């Protein structure tokens, strides 16, 4: 009788690495880490953050290997995402700061890999639950730290960037370093908690607490940026709700009408942008951004087609980023506009690929949410609306948690509507 075939890894270990509980725990840990990068850097520095991310990525790779035969890979990764990441990596060739570009590309790929892992091992409702659980904890801790700093100690917690302004009604920063970043996270959390409530995936009391928590963080952050973004997300939510009520045979016509109205509103908002800024009481905030954008725009023509080279978040000691800091007289961790940031770093070609990436991701997600029966499909397009509109004022979508969410939404949309799904492929999940 032949002896059983021996393997290097015991079957129990492989079974554990591929188990649903391990997938869920690792996905939750990845999301928490992705949204906690500022706090982790403050506590352990860059080496600590890279160590944590590297460990999670290594465990995700082992989990992939353990369940490689159960995952359907055919037509999975969107070509637009692969092209964008590939173009950023290719910029190493012409970058004047190659080591920084290598580091930026590695950091980008690290979050992209974790996002692909989450998108593959979790279905749509499980992703909503993972993001909801992570943000519920982080926002609760953020508010607790603000209470500690602003009410109990009455002093700032400088290493976390908490100013201790809660007693004065804000603005607060929480664990995220700036009020704008806290607002972005809280708005994404608000959307996530609403979807949890509508899908009945959490208890009503927990959903009510979560929605109140997110709304409170948005209000206390006093971010004029998120005030505008929240209005857009609100209209998108209403439009999607009404669109889902339209009979299927009339939905295409309504979609086109909605697109025309949206373009008209955007053009009108641009024409009357000064009044919009005054209405949001954001003139001082906008002046800072405008001054920065002018400096970026002046540097773009030097390498307009290919860009200066990808770095993601801006280094403070490299040209042209240090020149921009000197010209504006302020420290800026990024371009405060994702589209200009991409244009500066990877040129017009990179910008075209990036626009194609976000257009395909949003278009597919919106169509899935319009035509699928489950409310859970509304999460991805609404999160993308929040990220894309915020990208006019922040570059959060290009790095860390924003990039992670972008890739998750892109992969899930591709799973549902990629043209490559119609191509013939071998039978079997591992094919």
Order of alpha helices (4+ residues) and beta strands (2+ residues): alpha-alpha-alpha-alpha-alpha-alpha-alpha-alpha-alpha-alpha-alpha-alpha-alpha-alpha-alpha-alpha
